[in-house]
């Protein structure tokens, strides 16, 4: 199924949008757990020394740093956010970010891209795409799909069959010079899942220039929700002129929470777990933000402050948003946003706040599993890291699902359309795993 067909389906009717998103694996079923859930059990040491999982679960290594892809390039390093998108009933695509900066390596293999250093070396950041047999997971092709960007951190899949890749870096004017960069950065780029080769990148400037992290599309309205990785970030919403066609532009907005200015709970418990608040959205001006002040201008107009907004993902009727360093212990929070969809006001609540490092320690990317559980990728900031996959039930109960024994972060968690496979990256050196097992519920 091509990206154009996905887009036509999305534009034709709301029902088509729901169907397309359900196929994409972005929209997932969030239902009540039929029996008390106590976790998947103790983790079993991995004989390969990479990823420990519970009894009955196993993984396949799908891709690894340095191996040659079909276009002749080696697999780049720094694998971060990732989305799984169906191409047909027989093929699925993993579109994977690479959070690379100038000097990180990889430029020597690139000839074209969005930007170059000193007009010569293409910036190594961007995306790669892995096409798999939907049933067997046999790799059919792997190639570079976007180049010339900086610090592609996270993003999100769209209902029309593409990946929104986000730059987590905002350039300053003094970085634009003949011996430096040629273009400004801090944008979102759209990569079709069926690109087949490296695309000609065009930044979606109306979606704002800031320290982008992740994105998620509401399939009913076409609104795009955006996070920013800053200690004083806000939550953004993009209202496109034409739902499903982001290149046509639109309006960038910020979230205001009625009677609450700061969600971080750093100095006091301003936002208790489970309490619902009414949300308002207001438009932002000068969204290309040459002074990198979009969030501070938004906060001055009453936008709610969030501590390092990172992963964001859509369930059936709600979005979950990860704050890496929020909470009284500064170990992380997860918010639940319920869109009103023009029928009533949006609402938001603090769904989970970590009280100890054992519960949850610096969450990053997150995904809603088909059985309604959240799976959160940890990204700790210590000399020696112990990054885990943390499962959080619909009741807000945390359980350890996996442990990465490599000294790097976990990122890019996403499910196959049939819910059988959970894909996740080890950041550096790049490893992309496909995990399967007796998923509960």
Buried (B, 14 or more C-beta within 10 A) or exposed (E): BBBEEBBBBBBEEBEBBBBBBBBBBBBBBBEEBEEEBEBBEEBEEBEEEBBBBBEEBEBEEBBBBEEEBBBEBBBBBBBBBBBBBBBEEEBBBBBBBBBBEBEBBBBEBBEEBBBBBEEEBBBBBBBBBBBBEBEEBEBBBBBBBBBBBBBBBBBBBBBBBBBBBBBBBBBEEEEBEEEEBBBBBBBBBBBBBBBEEBBEBEBBBBBBBBBBBBBBBBBBBBBBBBBBBBBBBBBBBBBBEEBBBBBEBBBBBBBBBEEBEBBBBBEEEBBEBEEEBBBBBEEBEEBBBEEBEBBBBBBEEBBBBBBBBBBBBBBBEBBBBBBBBBBBBBBBBBBBBBBEEEEEEBBBBBBBBBEEBEBBBBBBBBBBBBBBBBBBBBBBEEEEBEBBBBBBBBEBBBBBBBBBBBEBBBBBBBBBBEBBBBBBBBBBBBBBBBBBBEBBB
